[in-house]
Amino acid sequence: MTITFVVLPFALNNVKTIATRFLHVAPRAANLVAAAAMSAMLATDVVMHLRGHIPESIVSVVDPGQVYSDYPNVKAASVRFLIDRYLGPNSGSVMAQFFTVSFIRERPGLYFTGYDKDNFLSGALRPDYVLLDLGAADPHTPTAQERAIASILREGRIYEAISDANGVLLYRRR
């Protein structure tokens, strides 16, 4: 939405230019054409974002259940609860997955399993916390590597469990 406010003045100028040059509309009338075009665009945008008004071209590609609710394999309620309870702004470094890293407040030590899993598995990276949702089907981390990370956490030498239930793991470094 913020981008709309930045781009809107340029779009209005482009519509006015098109109206005056190609449609041969007087400059004053071009303002009305631009206002009408932008009003129609904003009204269409609002309607398209209401539940049940997804354009047909999108319905064939995207499952509406993924747009308006949690993905079936992601345990968002459990993950958000753990983040809110244990991963406050000053809690230390965290490594999390693609689906969960965006819910964690920005911090100097925020690691992404997609990029940092190899360093974690080799022992070069030891964040203060590791948050995994084993059912999330992370597109950047193969299942075998997720299981390897989980086994390092569960062995208990380096990390202790805060929560390990229903495939959602939150571990703290000892």
LINSUL-V735849 format. One record per backbone hydrogen bond with DSSP energy under -0.5 kcal/mol. NH is the residue of the N-H (numbers start at 1). CO is the residue of the C=O. If there is no record, write none. Layout:
# LINSUL-V735849
nh: [NH/NH]
co: [CO/CO]
This chain:
# LINSUL-V735849
nh: [5/6/7/8/10/11/12/13/14/15/16/17/18/19/20/21/22/23/25/30/31/32/33/34/35/36/37/38/39/40/41/42/43/44/45/46/47/48/49/49/50/53/58/59/60/61/62/64/66/67/68/69/74/75/76/79/80/81/82/83/84/85/86/87/87/91/94/95/96/100/101/103/104/104/110/110/111/111/113/115/116/117/120/121/122/123/123/124/125/129/130/131/132/132/134/134/136/141/145/146/147/148/149/150/151/152/153/154/155/156/156/160/162/163/165/168/169/169/170/171/172/173/174]
co: [1/2/3/4/7/7/8/9/10/11/12/13/14/15/16/17/18/18/19/26/27/28/29/30/31/32/33/34/35/36/37/38/39/40/41/42/43/44/45/46/47/50/55/55/56/58/58/62/63/63/64/65/71/73/74/75/76/77/78/79/80/81/82/82/83/88/109/129/111/97/97/100/100/101/107/108/94/109/96/112/112/113/116/117/118/119/120/119/119/93/171/95/130/169/132/167/133/138/142/142/143/144/145/146/147/148/149/150/151/152/153/172/170/170/168/165/132/167/163/130/160/128/158]
